[in-house]
């Protein structure tokens, strides 16, 4: 027991001795360079921005996502704007009841809601197509869903096709801007029986 205590004291003494002055080799480096490792660094000569996207050495920039629920309009105009969409689909999952909803609207007005077919007036098809154009559906950017949300929240998958191009946007209740919420509401009511 006494030997352990003596060994512990010797080890502590060696550690404390090492923490004192720098070793001779370190002192030689300080004398050669004239800089002590404890000297404060010089103030930077260049102001580096901390706001906005970062640029990397390979020329790429950091992607900055918009605030959740904010639509970023497309950077370029859709060349097919004004043409009817070939099809618009809405698939809804989740919710307290957990009952999915599947809607498919074709440009000729044919509507399939949960397997039941019907016909929608041409004016309504045009209105939905115009709404998609106003949103800039094929080019719009945004974050319309949250991380770690409850399964009781509805999740919507909206898929639009036109001129051979297709795009799906995923959105959740509570994370959609008003214009997008209105589109989801309009599509959800298609073919609904009261």
ABEGO torsion letter per residue (X at the ends): XAAAAAAAAAAAAAAAAAABBBBAAAAAAAAAAGBBAABBBBBBABBBBABEBBBBAAGBBBBBBBBBGBBBBBABBBAABGBBBABBBBBBBEEAAGBBBBBBBBAAGBBBBGGBBBBBBAAAAAAAAAAAAAAGAAABBEBABBBGBBAABBBBBBBBBBGGBBBBBBBBBGABBAAAAAAAAAAAABGBBX
